[in-house]
Amino acid sequence: MNISADILDFVKEKGKAPVPGFGIFSFESTAAQLNSDTKTLLPPAGRIVFESDYTISDNRIIDFIASKNNIPHHEAQTALEKMTAFWKNKTELAEPFEAEGLGEFQMHDDRLLFKGKRAEQIHPDFYGLEQIVLADLKNNQTKSDTSGNYRFRKSFWWWFPILIIMGIIVYFAATQKELLFGAPSFLQPEEVAEAPQIQEEKKIIPAVSDSMKADTMQTENAAPQTPESTWKK
């Protein structure tokens, strides 16, 4: 049974772990930290904090320990009391000690100081974030720049002949068009003869007079005129 680990699990689950007769363990969010000694950038995480309070009598942590380790309540209480008694004895002797997974305790000017450990898996927003080694990042950037320059030089020697050929084609297209497209043709287009238009002749049909009417008129003109006779009664 690891009481310190059980307290840490309770903090992760509930956010705060009151330990009877000792104090309260909880966590606070911390920003990313730069470790100048190891040249590493630590991601945001949760950090364990502690508040000393020997008057606490909350037994929820005891119930949690009993349930997690599948032991009776009184056994969990006894195990927790032994652990807190050990911690108190260390503080009275002003000896620094470490609570596994939680942090380090030490006395300074008759005050109990606690340096909590970072707990990356406490806050769900920080899951999956890893520390960044700045030295490795710099080396990777240098390798990337080197490989990028090599790829650029290699691609340049592939494209250089193509650019030369295209330049020659553009030059001759602008100054020597006949070499590329041939001499222009000066032949005039043939004239297409227009088909003669055929005009229809208008036929004049003489008017035909009425023959019967003409004969009648001729007969009347030819008849002799008889003088009127005068009758005396």
C-alpha positions in Angstrom: 0.0 0.0 0.0 1.3 3.4 -1.0 -0.4 6.1 0.9 1.3 9.0 -1.0 0.2 7.5 -4.3 -3.4 7.2 -3.0 -3.4 10.8 -1.9 -2.2 11.9 -5.3 -4.9 9.9 -7.0 -7.5 11.5 -4.7 -6.2 14.9 -5.7 -6.5 14.0 -9.4 -10.0 12.8 -9.0 -11.4 15.4 -6.5 -9.0 18.3 -6.9 -8.3 18.4 -3.2 -7.3 15.8 -0.6 -7.8 16.7 3.1 -5.6 14.5 5.3 -6.8 14.3 8.9 -4.4 15.7 11.4 -1.9 16.9 8.8 -3.2 19.3 6.1 -4.7 19.7 2.6 -3.1 18.6 -0.6 -4.5 20.2 -3.8 -3.2 21.4 -7.2 -2.9 24.6 -9.1 -2.4 25.1 -12.8 1.1 26.3 -13.8 2.3 27.8 -17.0 5.1 26.3 -19.2 8.5 26.5 -17.5 12.0 26.8 -18.9 14.6 24.7 -17.1 17.9 26.5 -17.8 19.9 23.6 -16.3 18.6 20.9 -18.6 17.7 23.2 -21.5 14.2 21.9 -21.6 10.8 23.7 -21.9 8.2 22.0 -19.7 4.6 22.2 -20.9 1.7 23.6 -18.8 0.7 21.3 -16.0 -0.7 21.0 -12.6 1.4 21.4 -9.5 0.7 19.9 -6.1 0.4 22.5 -3.3 0.0 21.9 0.5 -1.5 23.8 3.3 -0.6 22.7 6.8 -3.6 22.2 9.2 -3.5 19.7 12.0 -7.1 20.3 13.0 -8.7 18.7 9.9 -10.9 15.7 10.6 -12.3 14.9 7.2 -12.4 11.2 6.6 -13.1 11.0 2.9 -9.5 10.2 2.1 -9.7 7.2 4.4 -12.8 5.9 2.6 -11.0 6.3 -0.7 -7.9 4.4 0.5 -10.1 1.6 1.8 -12.0 1.3 -1.4 -9.0 1.5 -3.7 -7.0 -1.1 -1.8 -10.0 -3.2 -0.9 -9.3 -3.2 2.8 -11.4 -2.4 5.9 -11.9 1.2 6.9 -10.0 0.9 10.1 -7.0 -0.6 8.3 -6.9 2.3 5.9 -7.2 4.8 8.8 -4.3 3.1 10.7 -2.0 3.2 7.6 -2.8 6.9 7.0 -2.1 7.8 10.7 1.3 6.0 10.6 2.3 8.0 7.5 1.2 11.3 8.9 3.0 10.6 12.2 6.2 9.9 10.3 5.9 13.2 8.4 5.2 15.1 11.6 8.2 13.6 13.3 10.4 14.7 10.4 9.2 18.3 10.6 9.8 18.4 14.4 13.4 17.3 13.8 13.7 19.9 11.0 14.7 17.2 8.6 13.7 17.5 5.0 11.8 14.6 3.5 9.9 13.7 0.4 6.3 12.4 0.1 6.5 10.2 -3.0 4.6 11.7 -5.9 3.6 14.7 -4.0 6.7 16.8 -3.2 9.4 17.7 -0.7 9.0 19.1 2.8 11.5 21.1 4.7 11.6 23.4 7.7 12.9 27.0 7.3 12.8 29.5 10.1 10.3 27.3 12.0 8.1 27.2 9.0 7.1 24.1 7.0 7.8 24.7 3.4 6.5 22.4 0.6 7.8 22.2 -3.0 5.2 20.4 -4.9 5.9 18.2 -7.9 4.5 18.9 -11.4 1.7 16.6 -12.3 1.1 16.7 -16.1 -1.8 14.4 -16.1 -3.9 16.2 -13.5 -5.5 18.8 -15.8 -7.3 17.4 -18.9 -6.3 20.4 -21.0 -2.7 19.4 -20.8 -2.9 15.8 -21.8 -0.5 14.7 -24.5 1.8 17.7 -24.1 5.5 16.8 -23.7 8.6 18.7 -22.8 10.7 20.2 -25.5 14.4 19.8 -25.5 15.8 23.0 -26.9 19.1 21.5 -28.0 17.3 18.8 -30.0 15.1 21.5 -31.6 18.1 23.5 -32.6 19.8 20.5 -34.1 16.7 19.5 -36.0 16.4 23.0 -37.4 20.0 23.0 -38.5 19.5 19.6 -40.3 16.3 20.9 -41.9 18.1 24.0 -43.2 20.9 21.9 -44.6 18.6 19.4 -46.3 16.5 22.3 -47.6 19.6 24.0 -49.1 20.6 20.7 -50.7 17.2 20.2 -52.2 17.2 23.7 -53.6 20.6 23.3 -55.2 19.6 20.0 -56.7 16.4 21.3 -58.1 18.2 24.4 -59.4 20.5 22.3 -61.6 17.5 20.4 -63.0 15.6 23.6 -63.9 18.6 25.6 -65.2 18.9 23.9 -68.6 15.2 24.2 -69.1 15.2 27.9 -68.4 18.1 28.3 -70.9 16.2 26.5 -73.6 13.0 28.5 -73.0 15.1 31.8 -73.1 16.5 30.8 -76.5 13.0 30.1 -77.9 11.7 33.4 -76.6 14.7 35.3 -78.2 14.2 33.7 -81.6 10.5 34.2 -81.4 11.0 37.9 -80.9 13.9 38.5 -83.4 13.9 35.6 -85.9 10.3 34.7 -86.5 11.1 33.3 -90.0 13.3 30.6 -88.5 10.6 29.3 -86.2 7.4 30.0 -88.2 8.7 30.1 -91.9 8.5 32.9 -94.5 5.2 34.6 -94.9 3.2 34.1 -98.1 2.7 37.1 -100.4 0.3 35.5 -103.0 -2.8 37.5 -103.5 -6.0 35.6 -103.1 -7.7 34.6 -106.3 -10.6 36.6 -107.4 -13.8 34.7 -107.7 -15.7 35.5 -110.9 -19.2 36.4 -110.3 -21.8 34.5 -112.2 -23.6 36.6 -114.8 -27.1 37.6 -113.9 -29.8 36.5 -116.4 -32.4 39.1 -116.9 -35.8 37.9 -118.1 -37.0 39.7 -121.3 -40.4 41.2 -121.0 -42.6 40.2 -123.9 -45.0 42.9 -125.2 -48.2 41.3 -126.2 -50.2 43.5 -128.6 -53.8 44.2 -127.5 -56.4 42.4 -129.6 -59.5 44.4 -130.5 -62.9 42.9 -130.6 -63.3 41.8 -134.3 -67.0 41.7 -134.1 -67.2 45.2 -132.9 -64.9 46.3 -135.6 -67.0 44.6 -138.4 -70.1 46.2 -137.1 -68.6 49.6 -137.2 -67.4 49.0 -140.7 -70.9 47.9 -141.9 -72.6 50.9 -140.4 -70.1 53.2 -142.1 -70.6 51.5 -145.5 -74.5 51.6 -145.5 -76.0 54.3 -147.8 -77.9 57.1 -146.2 -81.6 57.4 -147.5 -83.1 60.9 -147.5 -86.3 61.4 -145.6 -89.4 61.5 -147.8 -91.9 64.3 -147.4 -95.6 63.1 -147.5 -98.3 65.5 -148.3 -101.8 64.8 -147.1 
